[in-house]
Amino acid sequence: MTAGQAGLDWAGLMRAGLQGLRLHPDQFWALTPAELALMLGIGPPSPRMDRERLADLAARYPDAPASADASLAEPTGEHRDDDT
């Protein structure tokens, strides 16, 4: 890095994450910069959710129909624990 380039304020970010957010070091270093910014409340705000944005999201990420052989219901019958 040259003298004219600005870098990240790692000391400030670590202080905010470790002291302010009370993260453990492994939690801090596992975060992406975007996740840390979101947790700290910095960065551009998310667009407001309105009908148009909801319709756009629904069009981009449609609900997939459940497959015929996939069932969430529990099987019927008696349940026995192996320990009893």
Buried (B, 14 or more C-beta within 10 A) or exposed (E): EEEEEEEEEEEEBBEBBBEEBEBEEEEBEEBEEEEBBEBEEEEEEEEEEEEEEEEEEEEEEEEEEEEEEEEEEEEEEEEEEEEE
